[in-house]
């Protein structure tokens, strides 16, 4: 099969597997690698020490010997917006589905099989579990552009896409990268509740509500408690502010599991077995019971303040 035919087959197979979008990129050093090194030098990665291997992340050809091409996929993850209801803690839109690492990982293995059905090749799957700049690779594959929120922005799905890739050792015809369409818009920057978007495309994770409620292992800094608001896991404010993709819907491969919000006072008294039985297989397992209880205490106080009690 020709490189062009293989690319067409891979894109069609990806959509048949339930992904919202798919594109092809040649692997090699990414332009965004320099920005990653600067970001790390500024300490904006906070406690995410796994990000510090900048040389590997900036060159997806290092993922496997002989790597030549990558099929990059996106899965739409937007869900209806929920209001700030008394006593509830909101979870980010992506966390309402079954853990996307598992869902997309299985689908990407199937996509690798589809590619192998046309040409014998070796390949590896990446869904946040391998050192690669998925957003930069997705930009190269023509899925969208890197917005001022630092998220990939698609003209069809806005910033609401979870990303993954299959890297293979065969030649495929690449798609054309997309130019930025953000223009003078700064809605995402203006919407950030904690000022974590310190400049266009630059996130200071030390102030980011998503980082603080999911990855951060210590106490949430007291000066940022108010910014947390009623967000008990993650934050969608910069995504919801984006004018692109406002009518987008979840990808067919996504599996809804959780409501948009939970009573905040549930988590501090919840034992480990109960937490596991309710949230196994969902993104909330990333934070775990203890961090969810920590977040819930902050949200509960914020809810009391908001209600004037």
N, C-alpha and C positions, 0 to 999 in steps of 0.2 A: 504494500500500500504506500502511496506517495505521502510525503510530509503534510501536504494540504488535506488529502483524504483522511489521514489519521487524526488531524486536528478537528475536522468536521465530525468524524465519528465520536471523538472524545467529548466534544461539546454536546452532541445529541444524547450520548449515553448519560452524561451528567444530569441533564434535564429530565431524562426518563427515570433516573434514580431519585428525583424529588428535589434537586437543587434549584435555586432561583436563577442563578447565572453561572456561566463558566467561560473561561478564556485560557489562552495558551501563551506562555512566555518562554524565551530562551533563558537558561540559568547562567549565572555569572555574577560578577561584582555589581551590587546595587548602588545607585547614586545616593540613596538614603543612609548608607553606612557611615558617612562622615557626620551626618546629623545625629546618629545614634551615639557616636563617640563623644560628641559635644554634650549631649544630654546626660550621658553617664558621668562625664567629668564635672558637671554641675551638681551631681548628686540628686537629680530629679527622679531617679529610679527608686529612691527610698530604700526599703528593705528587700527589694526584688533583685537579689544578688545573682540570680540565674541569668539576668540580662547582660551581665558584664563581659560575656564572650563576644565582643563586638566583631571581631574578624570573621568568626564563623557565621554569625547572624547576617552579616552584610554580604555574604557570598553563598547562595543556596547550592552552588555546585559542590560544596563541601559536604553536603548531606549524604552523598554516596559516590563511590568510584564510577567515573565515566558519565556522570549526570550531564544531560544535554538540554532537556526540556521539562517544563512544569505545566500541568493542567491545574489551574486555580479555580476554585468554586466558591460561591457565596450562597448562604441560606438566609433568606429574609426572616427577621425575628421581631417585627413590630407587632405589638398587641394594643388594644384600645387603652386610652389613657384613663387612669383612675384618679378620682379626686382625693383631697386630703380629708379623710373621714376620721372623726374623733376616736381615739384609742387604737387606731390601726397603724401598722408599719408596712410601708410599700416595699415590694421587691422589684428589681430591675426586670425589664421585659424579657431579656434572654433567659432569665432564671425561672420563668414560668413553664419552660419546656423541660423535657428529659435532657440530661447532661449532653450538650452538643458534642463534647469530645467523643463520647461513645457512639452517638447517632451518626455523626459525620464520619468518624473513623471507620465504622463498618461500611458505610456507603462508599467511602473512598477506596477501601479495599476491593469492593465490587467494581468500582470504576477501573482500578488497575487491572482487574480480570478482564474487563471489556477491552481495554487497550491490548492486552496480551492475546485476546482472541483474533486480533488483526495482525499483530507483529510480535514476535518473541522479544521480550525485554525484561530488564530488572527495574524495580521501582521501590520507592519508600513513600509512606503516607505521613503527612504533617498536619496536625490540628492542635496548635499551641503546645504540643508535647516535644517538639524538636526545635533547635535553635535556628529559626529563620524569621525574617521580617515579612510576615504574611501580607500585611497591608502594602508594603512596597512591591512585593512580588505580584499582588493583585493589580496594582496600578500598572505595572509593566505588562500584565496580561489583558489590559483594556477593560477591566471591570468597573473602573471609576477613577477618581482622583483623590489625593490626600487633602482633606479639608482642614480648615483652621482649628477644628477640634482635635486634630491628629487622626481622626477616623477616616477610613475609606468612604467616599461618598459616591453612590451610584445614581445616575440620572433617573433610574426606575425605582430603586429601593432606598435612596438616600443613604444615611449612615447606618441603616438597620440591616447589616449583613454580617453574619458570622462566617469566618473564612477558613479554608483548608486547601491543601494542595497534594497532588501526586507528582513526585519527581521521578523521571524515567531516563534511561540511557539510550534513547532513540531520538532522532531528529523529527520535530514537528514544526509546522508553519506557525509562527507567532502572530498574535493579534497586535493591533496598533494601540499604544498607550493613549490615554485620554487626557486632554488638557483640562486644567482646573476651570470650573464654572462658578466658583465662589464669588468672584468679582469683589465689590466693596462690602459685601455682607459680613457682619460681625455678630450675628444673632447668637451663635454658639458661645462665643467669648463672653458676651453680655449675660448669658443665662447661667453660667457656672456659679453655683451658690457659694463656693468657697474661694473663688479666685485662683483655682488651680491651673487655669489656662493662662499662663503668664505672658504668652505671646502667640501669634498665629502658628498653630501646629506644634506647640510646646506645652506639655502637661507636666506640672510639678506634682508627682505622686504623693509627696508629703502632705499635700493639701487636698488631694482628690478624694471625694466621698466614696467612689467605687473602691479605690485602693484601701482606704481606711476601714471600710465595713466588710471587706472580703479578705484581703491579703495581710493587712497589718496585724501583728501578733500582740502588740502591747495595748495599753489604754489609748483611747482616742483622745488627742489633745483637747483639753477643756475649752480652749479658745475656738475650736471648730465644732463644738457640740451644737450650737444654734444652727450652723450651716447644714448639719446632718438632717435637720427637720424631721420628717416622718419616714425617712429612707432607711429601712432596716437591713437591706442587702443591695448594694449597688446604687447607681444613680443614672438616670436617663435624661437629665435636663439639657445637656448640650445636643443630644440626639433629637429630642422633641422640638427644640428651637429651630432646627434646620428646615428650610423651606422645601428641600428635596425629599421625595419619597413619602409624603404625608398620607398618600392613599395606598401605600404598600401593605402587603399582607404576609403572614408567615409562609415560609417555604413548605411545600407538601411533605418534605421529609421530617419536619419538626413535629415533635409529639407533645401536645399540651399535658401538663401534669398538675400545676399549682394555680391557685387564685392570685389575684394581683396584690393582695394585702392580707396580713394576719394580725390578730390582736397582739399588741406588743408585750402585754403582760404574760403571755403564754410561755415565753422562752426561758426566763430566769428560773422557773421552777420545774422545767422539763428535764427528765432524766435522759441519759444517753440512749437507752433502749427505745424509749418513746420517740426521740429525735430520729433515730435510725429507721424505725418502722414507718415514720411519716415522710422522711425526706431522702431515703436511699435512692440513688439513681438520678438525683436532681443536683443542680449547681450549688444548692445551699450546703451540701456536704463539704464544699471547699472551705467554707468558714467554720463549719462544725458547731456543735452545741454551745461551747463556751464563748466563742466569738459572737454567735447570734444572741446569746444572753447579754453580753456586753453591749451590743448594738441596741438591743431592746430597752435596756435601762436608759440609754441616752434618748431614744425616741419617746419613751414614756414620760420623761421629764419635759421634753419639748411639747408633747401633746397637752400636758397639764398647764404649761405656761400659755400655750395658744388658747386654751379654753378659759383662761383666767382664774383657774382654781389654785 
